[in-house]
Amino acid sequence: MAGTEAVLDLGCGRGLLLIGAARRLTSGRATGLDLWNSEDLTGNSAEATLANAGREGVADRVEVRTGDMRKMPFPDASFDVVVSNVAIHNIYDREGREATMSEIARVLKPGGHVVIHDIRYVGDYAAALKRRGLTDVTSRRLQGRPRRAPADHVRIAQAGRRDRTRRGGVIGRVGLA
Ligand SMILES: C[S@@+](CC[C@H](N)C(=O)[O-])C[C@H]1O[C@@H](n2cnc3c(N)ncnc32)[C@H](O)[C@@H]1O
């Protein structure tokens, strides 16, 4: 990362990727979007996430928004990087997950990158993003000890939209805590 990017973390929860991205930014900004479902994550709130950002010294680079990733409250082409960790599978219907992929393609800037880590449906995400014109879409299983990384853990890395100025690279490995 150059440090100047606008980064979006979908279903940011208490900020694992959001804060990790913010630590790599200089003039850039990291935005977390979440509905703060307590069934998905205990103690889930915008306040808790902002407090974590403060503890990590990145509060000046972090913003949290309340909203649904199926209909994001952002203009088209707003973000250089979109990330999500173990969040999209919480949308239980296929239509909702497809709507999320449409929204990712909409808010991503030309030349932007997407990194998704999830416990299921990742092949579907990859296919959906390809159908929406993203390029260099790959998905793969994470390596890890079986008890910590079940075999169906896969990720999409380096999905860029068609653009001659596209920058390569993945913003970082997404592992299991
Ligand atoms: C298991 S938590 C993961 C949180 C965080 N990404 C992490 O790695 O710690 C899933 C998160 O997705 C959020 N979420 C679920 N459905 C959502 C939706 N439709 N729009 C936005 N956030 C959603 C939940 O509120 C929760 O914070």
The ligand as a Tripos MOL2 file, in Angstrom:
@<TRIPOS>MOLECULE
LIG
   27    29     1     0     0
SMALL
NO_CHARGES

@<TRIPOS>ATOM
      1 C1        -18.0700  -12.3100   12.7780 C.3       1 LIG1
      2 S1        -18.1260  -10.5460   12.7730 S.3       1 LIG1
      3 C2        -16.5310  -10.1500   12.0560 C.3       1 LIG1
      4 C3        -16.0670   -8.7800   12.4640 C.3       1 LIG1
      5 C4        -14.7000   -8.3500   11.9280 C.3       1 LIG1
      6 N1        -14.6910   -8.3120   10.4850 N.3       1 LIG1
      7 C5        -13.5740   -9.2070   12.4690 C.2       1 LIG1
      8 O1        -12.8450   -9.7950   11.6590 O.co2     1 LIG1
      9 O2        -13.4030   -9.2620   13.6780 O.co2     1 LIG1
     10 C6        -19.2500  -10.1670   11.4050 C.3       1 LIG1
     11 C7        -19.6220   -8.7000   11.3490 C.3       1 LIG1
     12 O3        -20.4130   -8.4690   10.1700 O.3       1 LIG1
     13 C8        -21.4440   -7.5370   10.5080 C.3       1 LIG1
     14 N2        -22.5250   -7.6680    9.5260 N.ar      1 LIG1
     15 C9        -23.3300   -8.7430    9.3290 C.ar      1 LIG1
     16 N3        -24.2030   -8.4970    8.3300 N.ar      1 LIG1
     17 C10       -23.9400   -7.2350    7.8970 C.ar      1 LIG1
     18 C11       -24.4970   -6.4150    6.8870 C.ar      1 LIG1
     19 N4        -25.5110   -6.8320    6.1060 N.pl3     1 LIG1
     20 N5        -23.9740   -5.1840    6.6940 N.ar      1 LIG1
     21 C12       -22.9380   -4.7450    7.4730 C.ar      1 LIG1
     22 N6        -22.3810   -5.4770    8.4310 N.ar      1 LIG1
     23 C13       -22.8750   -6.7060    8.6590 C.ar      1 LIG1
     24 C14       -21.8100   -7.9220   11.9290 C.3       1 LIG1
     25 O4        -22.5060   -6.9000   12.6100 O.3       1 LIG1
     26 C15       -20.4480   -8.2270   12.5270 C.3       1 LIG1
     27 O5        -19.8560   -7.0770   13.0700 O.3       1 LIG1
@<TRIPOS>BOND
     1     1     2 1
     2     2     3 1
     3     2    10 1
     4     3     4 1
     5     4     5 1
     6     5     6 1
     7     5     7 1
     8     7     8 2
     9     7     9 1
    10    10    11 1
    11    11    12 1
    12    11    26 1
    13    12    13 1
    14    13    14 1
    15    13    24 1
    16    14    15 ar
    17    14    23 ar
    18    15    16 ar
    19    16    17 ar
    20    17    18 ar
    21    17    23 ar
    22    18    19 1
    23    18    20 ar
    24    20    21 ar
    25    21    22 ar
    26    22    23 ar
    27    24    25 1
    28    24    26 1
    29    26    27 1
@<TRIPOS>SUBSTRUCTURE
     1 LIG1         1 GROUP 0 **** ****
